[in-house]
Amino acid sequence: LTGEENDVMREAHRLSGFCLGEPFGSYEPYDFGSSRITSRISEHGSVFLKHRLTPPPEEVYTLHRKLAGAYNLCIKLGANISCRDLLDEVVEYQKKQPTGS
């Protein structure tokens, strides 16, 4: 985002961000199989294409592909995962790493 986006674009980003973070919002196992998370995120795709002022950096595309692949795998497997616990483990691990790692 450039900071000059209209309200429609900012709201679409906000809502899709909440969808992406949904699995990490609770310590209860997240049921990917019944979540419809990818379809809810893709609802904002037309807004992104219509209202974006500049394409996202390549790193964003790479991250999107990785997240989409991981989420789609979990959906296909019907996975129920305690994602918040995994996030907490990663955060704690990163806190113990030397600065710059």
C-alpha positions as CSV (number, residue, x, y, z in Angstrom):
1,L,0.0,0.0,0.0
2,T,1.1,3.5,-0.7
3,G,-0.9,5.3,2.0
4,E,-3.0,7.0,-0.6
5,E,-5.5,4.2,-1.1
6,N,-9.3,4.9,-0.8
7,D,-11.5,3.7,2.0
8,V,-12.8,0.7,0.0
9,M,-9.2,-0.6,-0.5
10,R,-8.2,0.0,3.1
11,E,-11.3,-1.8,4.4
12,A,-10.7,-4.8,2.0
13,H,-7.2,-5.1,3.3
14,R,-8.3,-4.8,6.9
15,L,-11.0,-7.5,6.5
16,S,-8.7,-9.9,4.6
17,G,-6.0,-9.4,7.2
18,F,-8.5,-10.4,9.9
19,C,-9.4,-13.5,7.9
20,L,-5.7,-14.5,7.6
21,G,-5.2,-14.0,11.3
22,E,-8.3,-15.9,12.3
23,P,-6.6,-19.2,13.0
24,F,-4.2,-17.5,15.4
25,G,-6.9,-15.7,17.4
26,S,-7.7,-18.4,19.9
27,Y,-5.9,-21.2,21.7
28,E,-8.7,-23.6,20.6
29,P,-7.9,-25.8,17.6
30,Y,-8.9,-24.0,14.4
31,D,-11.0,-26.1,12.1
32,F,-9.6,-25.4,8.6
33,G,-12.0,-27.9,7.0
34,S,-15.1,-25.9,7.8
35,S,-13.6,-22.4,7.9
36,R,-14.2,-21.2,4.3
37,I,-11.2,-19.0,5.0
38,T,-9.9,-18.9,1.4
39,S,-13.2,-18.1,-0.1
40,R,-13.7,-15.3,2.4
41,I,-10.3,-13.8,1.6
42,S,-10.8,-14.1,-2.1
43,E,-14.0,-12.1,-1.9
44,H,-11.7,-9.0,-1.6
45,G,-9.6,-9.9,-4.7
46,S,-11.7,-7.8,-7.1
47,V,-11.4,-4.8,-4.8
48,F,-7.6,-5.2,-4.7
49,L,-7.4,-5.4,-8.5
50,K,-9.7,-2.5,-9.1
51,H,-8.5,-0.1,-6.5
52,R,-4.8,-0.8,-6.0
53,L,-2.5,2.1,-6.9
54,T,0.7,0.0,-7.3
55,P,1.4,-3.7,-7.5
56,P,2.6,-5.3,-4.3
57,P,6.3,-6.1,-3.9
58,E,7.5,-9.5,-5.1
59,E,7.9,-10.5,-1.4
60,V,4.2,-10.1,-0.8
61,Y,3.4,-12.4,-3.7
62,T,5.8,-15.0,-2.4
63,L,4.3,-14.8,1.1
64,H,0.8,-15.0,-0.3
65,R,1.7,-18.2,-2.3
66,K,3.2,-19.8,0.8
67,L,0.2,-18.9,3.1
68,A,-2.3,-20.0,0.4
69,G,-0.5,-23.3,0.0
70,A,-0.3,-23.9,3.8
71,Y,-4.0,-23.0,4.3
72,N,-5.2,-25.0,1.3
73,L,-3.3,-28.1,2.6
74,C,-4.8,-27.7,6.0
75,I,-8.3,-27.4,4.4
76,K,-7.8,-30.5,2.2
77,L,-6.6,-32.5,5.2
78,G,-9.5,-31.2,7.3
79,A,-6.9,-30.2,9.9
80,N,-7.8,-28.9,13.4
81,I,-4.7,-27.1,14.6
82,S,-3.9,-25.0,17.7
83,C,-2.3,-22.3,15.6
84,R,-2.0,-19.8,18.5
85,D,0.2,-22.3,20.3
86,L,2.4,-22.6,17.3
87,L,2.6,-18.8,16.9
88,D,3.5,-18.4,20.6
89,E,6.3,-21.0,20.1
90,V,7.7,-19.2,17.1
91,V,7.6,-15.8,18.9
92,E,9.4,-17.2,22.0
93,Y,12.0,-18.8,19.8
94,Q,12.6,-15.6,17.9
95,K,12.9,-13.6,21.2
96,K,15.8,-15.9,22.2
97,Q,17.7,-15.4,18.9
98,P,20.5,-12.8,18.8
99,T,19.6,-9.5,17.2
100,G,19.9,-9.6,13.5
101,S,19.0,-13.3,13.1
